[in-house]
């Protein structure tokens, strides 16, 4: 995947998150960056439309929750992805184990 393709993917997602789901620009940028990272690591075939469709289908009101749920469902379909928290807006959370522990 080229840097240009990744940049275009992220830019399209960021715009859609703001325009279609009412996310603020900062949150939309973070979500687009995380979706791009997920795409790079696990699903090079992931399209903007696929992400948008999944976010649109979710029943959560807040964009952050809808996005995090979307990441979880996308990750569940990938056998090698056993922990999707790094790709979620909420991240690992205060009570989660440190992913760098023992590294």
Steps between C-alpha positions, in 0.01 A plus 500: 500500500648834406511805723279681248234228517511507879474879505203498264329226704548697822389830345182349356415337832567816697269701275227236519525476878442875528239536226298183548536425870555841659839420649711798594808550284749383762309180576446435128874538436587256780242247378621528141860448611406193704293352216792555265736326742260204525481486122880505467550225755208265438272585207668658200178444305291708745315779321364832618151382406533187714600704805224757444238228451597335827502827693157585354355164606598528865244587763713718726421871512848636563736484205788378717300194611378432148855513366641279776225244442576509128868433564407209723277343237760549228769347720281204592498402133881487492645182650838658582356801685445390857488846659356801318530753784800673343277590205212633711453860605461383861830316472607271781336688787624562853430149626650313205830321516792698366565373145869581542532300819757226461615633165 
